[in-house]
Amino acid sequence: QVQLVESGGGLVQPGGSLRLSCAASGSIFSIKAMGWYRQAPGKQRDLVARIISSTITNYADSVKGRFAISRDNAKNMVYLQMNSLRPEDTAVYYCNAEPYKGSYYWGQGTQVTVSS
């Protein structure tokens, strides 16, 4: 089992920045990749960014060049630096852990609201 706890969400003006953090605990050795997903009201949960290693990352087209995912294996942390935020980035952001086998693990989510 893996437990994930997100932090860092909040209200920010358009053009602003936020940094999300995710603390992982438990069977970390079983994890292949970590990621961030988001879900806006009435929409499905979509991938924002995914990291396997410092050189292997994936981003949704809508956040490329604005968001950056990073992983600190020594601290079992994953971060999402979000810059140039737009109102359409408003959503609940979920930390995700992808094991080598079995179902994904999810955090409880953190709200990000981009509004003036």
C-alpha positions as CSV (number, residue, x, y, z in Angstrom):
1,Q,0.0,0.0,0.0
2,V,1.0,3.6,-0.7
3,Q,-0.3,6.7,1.0
4,L,-0.3,10.1,-0.7
5,V,-0.9,13.5,0.9
6,E,-1.1,16.6,-1.2
7,S,-0.6,20.2,-0.2
8,G,-0.1,23.6,-1.7
9,G,-3.4,24.4,-3.4
10,G,-5.2,27.6,-3.0
11,L,-6.5,30.7,-4.7
12,V,-4.3,32.6,-7.2
13,Q,-4.7,35.3,-9.7
14,P,-4.3,34.6,-13.4
15,G,-0.7,34.7,-14.4
16,G,0.4,33.7,-10.9
17,S,2.2,30.6,-9.6
18,L,1.6,27.8,-7.2
19,R,3.7,24.8,-6.1
20,L,1.9,21.6,-5.2
21,S,3.6,19.0,-3.1
22,C,2.8,15.3,-2.6
23,A,4.3,13.2,0.3
24,A,4.4,9.5,-0.4
25,S,4.7,6.8,2.3
26,G,4.4,3.0,2.4
27,S,5.6,0.6,-0.2
28,I,7.4,3.2,-2.3
29,F,9.6,0.5,-3.9
30,S,6.6,-0.8,-5.8
31,I,6.1,2.5,-7.6
32,K,7.1,3.0,-11.2
33,A,5.9,6.5,-11.8
34,M,4.3,9.4,-10.0
35,G,2.0,12.0,-11.4
36,W,-0.5,14.7,-11.1
37,Y,-4.1,14.6,-12.4
38,R,-6.8,17.2,-12.2
39,Q,-10.6,17.2,-12.3
40,A,-12.7,20.2,-13.0
41,P,-16.5,20.2,-12.0
42,G,-18.4,18.1,-14.5
43,K,-15.3,16.9,-16.3
44,Q,-13.3,13.7,-16.2
45,R,-10.0,13.4,-14.3
46,D,-7.1,14.0,-16.7
47,L,-3.4,13.6,-16.6
48,V,-1.5,16.8,-16.0
49,A,2.1,15.6,-15.6
50,R,3.9,12.3,-15.0
51,I,7.4,11.5,-14.0
52,I,9.4,8.2,-14.0
53,S,12.8,9.8,-13.6
54,S,14.4,13.2,-14.0
55,T,14.7,12.6,-17.7
56,I,11.4,10.8,-18.3
57,T,8.4,13.1,-18.0
58,N,5.1,13.5,-19.7
59,Y,2.9,16.6,-19.8
60,A,-0.6,17.4,-21.1
61,D,-0.4,19.7,-24.1
62,S,-2.3,22.4,-22.2
63,V,0.4,22.8,-19.5
64,K,3.6,22.3,-21.5
65,G,6.0,25.2,-20.9
66,R,4.0,26.4,-17.9
67,F,4.1,23.4,-15.4
68,A,7.1,21.4,-14.3
69,I,7.0,18.1,-12.4
70,S,9.9,17.0,-10.2
71,R,10.6,14.1,-7.8
72,D,12.8,13.9,-4.8
73,N,13.3,10.1,-4.2
74,A,15.3,10.7,-1.0
75,K,12.3,12.5,0.6
76,N,9.6,10.5,-1.2
77,M,8.1,13.7,-2.5
78,V,6.7,14.8,-5.8
79,Y,6.2,18.5,-6.8
80,L,4.2,20.3,-9.4
81,Q,5.4,23.9,-10.1
82,M,2.6,25.7,-11.9
83,N,3.4,29.0,-13.6
84,S,1.4,31.4,-15.7
85,L,-1.8,30.0,-14.3
86,R,-5.0,30.4,-16.2
87,P,-8.7,30.3,-15.1
88,E,-9.0,27.0,-17.0
89,D,-6.4,25.4,-14.7
90,T,-9.0,25.6,-11.9
91,A,-9.6,22.1,-10.7
92,V,-9.0,19.6,-7.9
93,Y,-5.5,18.3,-8.3
94,Y,-4.7,14.7,-7.3
95,C,-1.4,13.1,-6.7
96,N,-1.0,9.7,-8.3
97,A,1.3,6.8,-7.8
98,E,1.5,4.2,-10.6
99,P,2.8,0.8,-9.3
100,Y,4.5,-1.8,-11.5
101,K,1.5,-4.0,-10.9
102,G,-2.0,-3.4,-9.7
103,S,-4.2,-0.3,-9.3
104,Y,-3.1,3.3,-9.1
105,Y,-3.0,5.0,-5.7
106,W,-4.5,8.5,-5.2
107,G,-4.3,11.3,-2.8
108,Q,-7.3,13.1,-1.4
109,G,-6.9,16.1,-3.7
110,T,-6.1,19.7,-3.3
111,Q,-8.2,22.6,-4.8
112,V,-6.5,25.1,-7.1
113,T,-8.6,28.1,-8.1
114,V,-7.3,30.6,-10.6
115,S,-9.5,33.8,-10.4
116,S,-9.2,37.5,-10.2
